[in-house]
């Protein structure tokens, strides 16, 4: 399984594709520096700050719950 930083980065990429917007546009809308978003997408950031995720979600028009509502985060451990 991918580590959390790569999963978060891929999730951002998926939302960007779904909404047909660029990383730069997301940066402008969210107030998160472009370099921070690129580092998240590339998985070079070890962990994302919650405030960054909240800003990204707000710019994408989704809740933090929606952002993390996908496997492996929504799977129940047995």
NORZIBEL-V469922 format. One record per pair of residues at least 12 apart in sequence whose ideal C-beta (glycine too) atoms are under 10 Angstrom apart, sorted by the first residue. I is the first residue (numbers start at 1). J is the second residue. Records with the same first field share a line. If there is no record, write none. Layout:
BEGIN
I->J + J
END
This chain:
BEGIN
1->71 + 72
2->43 + 72
3->43 + 46 + 47
4->43 + 46 + 47 + 48 + 72 + 73
5->39 + 40 + 41 + 42 + 43 + 44 + 45 + 46 + 47 + 48
6->40 + 41 + 42 + 43 + 44 + 45
7->43 + 68 + 70 + 71 + 72 + 73
8->40 + 41 + 43 + 45 + 47 + 48 + 52 + 53 + 56 + 67 + 68 + 73
9->37 + 38 + 39 + 40 + 41 + 42 + 43 + 44 + 45 + 48
10->40 + 41 + 43 + 70
11->40 + 41 + 53 + 56 + 67 + 68 + 70 + 73
12->26 + 37 + 40 + 41 + 48 + 53 + 56 + 60 + 67
13->40 + 41
14->70
15->56 + 57 + 59 + 60 + 61 + 62 + 66 + 67
16->37 + 41 + 56 + 60
18->60
19->59 + 60 + 61 + 62
21->59 + 60
22->34 + 37
23->35 + 37 + 38 + 40 + 41
24->37 + 38
25->59
26->41 + 55 + 56 + 59 + 60
27->55 + 56 + 59
28->59
29->55 + 56 + 58 + 59 + 60 + 61
30->52 + 53 + 54 + 55 + 56 + 57 + 58 + 59 + 60
31->52 + 55 + 56 + 58 + 59
32->48 + 49 + 51 + 52 + 53 + 54 + 55 + 56 + 59
33->52
36->48 + 49 + 52 + 55 + 56
37->52 + 55 + 56
40->52 + 53 + 56
50->64
53->67 + 68
54->67
END
